[in-house]
């Protein structure tokens, strides 16, 4: 996955639904009760804003918060802009067990926000979650299973204007978007792995983004097709992508840009 470091923000993902899940829903399920021996893992931490601003306040007294991401420049940014004595950032591919086995059976709480959707083999990812958790350990996970973001990617990728560059490029759109999975699909998968489902919900959520700049900066920073066009065309591609994303999502009555996704929220326990 290629991200553009110049688009990074030290802030968390600019979606109120993410903040609500981490800081309101998880505490309701007992996640605000932790001990100094607990070890937390944030999977897909990106540039660290979500780790520092959302995960850290949830676990102020734990032994350690490990935070991992596949993208080296994101980890470099996190270490520079979102550092804390409790947080240890590192590069890791969550689909590769050899990157993770050092924490096998040690994690008390695992958090993953808008990460699982990027992974090709989601079942393998959840199996890795299971192996990382202690017995009785829990994971709080949310990610989009369908999204206008993916529709905008497909539209631009198949546009004759861009298809000569992007036709065969891996777009990282998850199977869940194409096959319209819902929470029942994931519940069946997770129970087969050995999890107890504590909380499960999928719902179409519309977030209001506070400015056009935040909208553009965030969504172009995770727009995976950008590195595949010539440098002199990147800004034009970004423009076309954001134009399509806005067309699909619209604006609210105050003119602020909207973002709509079908999001699954899960809290699961290792039996």
C-alpha positions in Angstrom: 0.0 0.0 0.0 1.4 3.4 -1.0 0.5 6.5 1.0 1.6 10.0 0.4 3.4 11.4 3.5 2.8 15.0 2.6 -0.9 14.3 3.0 -0.5 12.9 6.5 -2.0 14.5 9.5 -1.1 14.1 13.1 -4.8 14.0 13.8 -6.9 10.8 14.1 -9.0 9.6 11.2 -11.5 12.5 10.6 -14.7 10.4 11.1 -16.9 11.0 14.1 -18.1 7.4 13.9 -14.5 6.1 14.5 -14.2 8.4 17.6 -17.6 7.2 18.8 -16.6 3.5 18.5 -13.3 3.9 20.3 -14.2 6.4 23.0 -17.8 5.7 23.7 -18.8 2.2 22.6 -15.7 0.4 23.8 -15.8 1.9 27.3 -19.5 0.8 27.5 -18.2 -2.7 27.0 -15.7 -2.5 29.8 -12.7 -1.4 27.8 -12.0 1.6 30.2 -11.0 -0.9 32.9 -7.4 -1.9 32.4 -4.4 -2.9 34.6 -0.8 -2.0 34.6 0.0 -5.5 33.3 -2.2 -5.2 30.2 -0.5 -5.1 26.7 -2.4 -3.4 23.9 -1.9 -3.7 20.2 -3.1 -1.1 17.6 -3.2 -2.8 14.2 -3.0 -0.4 11.2 -2.0 2.6 13.2 -1.1 4.7 10.1 0.6 8.0 11.0 -0.3 7.5 14.7 -3.0 10.1 15.2 -5.7 7.5 16.1 -3.2 5.7 18.4 -2.3 8.9 20.3 -5.6 10.7 20.4 -8.1 7.8 20.7 -6.3 4.6 21.8 -4.0 6.1 24.4 -6.8 7.9 26.4 -8.6 4.6 26.6 -5.6 2.8 28.2 -3.7 5.4 30.2 -2.3 2.9 32.8 -1.4 -0.1 30.8 2.1 -1.7 30.5 2.6 -1.0 26.8 0.8 0.0 23.7 2.3 -1.5 20.6 1.2 0.1 17.3 2.0 -1.4 13.9 1.5 -0.5 10.3 2.7 -1.8 6.9 3.9 1.6 5.6 7.4 2.6 6.8 6.9 6.4 6.2 3.7 6.3 8.3 5.6 4.8 11.2 8.4 7.4 10.8 5.7 10.1 10.9 4.0 8.5 14.0 7.3 8.4 15.9 8.0 12.0 15.1 4.5 13.5 15.6 2.6 11.2 17.9 5.1 9.8 20.3 4.5 8.8 23.9 6.4 6.8 26.5 3.7 4.1 26.5 3.5 3.8 22.7 6.0 1.7 20.7 5.6 2.1 16.9 6.9 -0.5 14.4 6.6 -1.6 10.8 4.7 -4.9 10.4 2.7 -6.7 7.8 -0.4 -8.0 9.6 -0.9 -10.7 6.9 2.6 -12.1 7.7 2.7 -14.1 10.9 6.5 -13.9 11.1 6.1 -10.2 11.7 3.7 -10.8 14.6 4.7 -14.0 16.4 6.8 -12.1 19.0 3.5 -11.1 20.6 1.8 -14.5 20.4 -0.6 -15.0 23.3 0.4 -11.8 25.0 -2.1 -9.2 23.9 -4.9 -8.2 26.4 -6.7 -5.8 24.1 -6.3 -5.4 20.3 -7.7 -2.4 18.5 -7.9 -2.1 14.7 -9.6 0.9 13.0 -10.1 1.0 9.3 -7.4 -1.6 8.6 -8.9 -5.0 8.0 -10.6 -3.6 4.8 -7.2 -3.2 3.2 -6.2 -6.8 3.7 -6.6 -9.4 0.9 -7.2 -12.4 3.3 -9.5 -11.2 6.0 -9.9 -14.7 7.5 -6.1 -15.0 7.9 -6.1 -11.6 9.6 -8.7 -12.6 12.1 -6.8 -15.9 12.7 -3.7 -13.8 13.5 -5.8 -11.7 15.9 -6.9 -14.9 17.7 -3.3 -16.1 18.0 -2.1 -12.8 19.4 -4.7 -12.5 22.1 -4.3 -14.0 25.5 -7.1 -16.4 26.6 -10.0 -14.1 27.5 -8.3 -11.2 25.6 -10.6 -9.0 23.4 -10.3 -7.2 20.1 -12.3 -4.1 19.1 -12.4 -3.7 15.3 -14.2 -1.5 12.9 -13.9 -1.1 9.2 -16.0 -0.4 6.1 -17.4 -3.4 4.3 -19.0 -1.3 1.5 -18.2 2.3 0.7 -18.6 5.1 -1.8 -14.9 5.4 -1.5 -14.5 2.1 -3.4 -17.1 3.1 -6.0 -15.1 6.3 -6.7 -11.9 4.3 -7.1 -13.6 1.9 -9.6 -15.1 4.8 -11.5 -11.8 6.6 -11.9 -9.9 3.4 -12.6 -12.2 2.5 -15.5 -12.5 6.0 -16.9 -10.9 6.0 -20.4 -8.9 9.1 -19.3 -7.0 7.0 -16.7 -7.5 3.3 -17.6 -4.3 3.3 -19.8 -2.4 3.8 -16.5 -4.6 2.0 -14.1 -6.3 -0.9 -15.9 -4.4 -3.7 -14.2 -3.4 -2.0 -11.0 -4.4 -3.7 -7.7 -7.0 -1.3 -6.2 -7.3 -3.1 -2.8 -11.1 -3.0 -2.8 -12.2 -5.7 -0.4 -14.4 -8.7 -1.4 -17.0 -7.5 1.1 -17.7 -4.5 -1.2 -18.3 -6.6 -4.3 -20.2 -9.4 -2.5 -22.2 -7.2 -0.1 -21.2 -9.1 3.0 -22.9 -8.1 6.3 -22.3 -8.9 10.0 -23.7 -12.4 9.7 -20.9 -13.4 7.3 -18.3 -12.2 9.8 -20.1 -13.7 12.8 -20.0 -17.1 11.2 -16.3 -16.7 10.3 -15.3 -15.5 13.7 -17.1 -18.2 15.6 -15.5 -20.8 13.4 -12.1 -19.4 14.4 -13.0 -19.7 18.1 -14.1 -16.2 19.1 -17.1 -15.3 21.3 -19.0 -12.3 19.7 -19.4 -9.7 22.4 -20.8 -7.0 20.2 -21.5 -6.9 16.4 -23.2 -4.2 14.3 -23.1 -3.2 10.7 -24.8 0.1 9.8 -24.7 2.6 7.0 -23.0 5.6 8.5 -22.7 9.1 7.1 -19.9 11.2 8.5 -19.7 15.0 8.1 -16.2 16.1 7.4 -15.4 19.5 8.9 -13.7 21.1 5.8 -13.0 20.4 2.1 -9.3 20.5 2.9 -9.6 17.7 5.5 -11.8 15.7 3.1 -9.3 16.0 0.2 -6.2 15.5 2.4 -7.5 12.4 4.1 -9.1 10.6 1.2 -6.2 11.3 -1.3 -3.7 10.1 1.3 -5.3 6.6 1.2 -6.1 6.7 -2.6 -3.9 3.8 -3.7 -3.9 4.5 -7.4 -1.9 7.8 -7.2 1.6 6.2 -7.4 0.7 4.5 -10.7 0.3 7.7 -12.8 3.1 10.0 -14.0 4.1 12.7 -11.5 2.8 15.5 -13.7 -0.7 13.9 -13.7 -1.1 13.1 -10.0 -2.8 16.3 -9.0 -5.3 15.9 -11.9 -6.0 12.4 -10.8 -6.6 13.5 -7.2 -9.0 16.2 -8.5 -11.0 13.7 -10.5 -11.2 11.3 -7.7 -12.4 13.8 -5.1 -14.9 15.2 -7.6 -16.3 11.7 -8.0 -16.3 11.0 -4.3 -18.2 14.2 -3.6 -20.6 13.4 -6.4 -21.4 10.1 -4.7 -21.5 11.4 -1.2 -22.9 14.9 -1.5 -22.9 17.7 1.1 -25.0 18.6 4.0 -27.3 21.6 4.3 -24.3 23.7 5.5 -22.2 22.8 2.5 -19.9 20.4 4.3 -18.7 17.3 2.5 -20.2 13.9 3.5 -18.8 10.4 3.6 -21.1 7.3 3.6 -20.0 3.7 4.3 -21.5 0.5 5.5 -19.3 0.0 8.6 -19.0 -3.1 10.7 -18.1 -2.8 14.4 -17.0 -5.8 16.3 -15.9 -6.7 19.9 -14.7 -10.3 20.1 -13.2 -12.4 22.8 -10.8 -15.3 22.6 -12.3 -18.2 24.4 
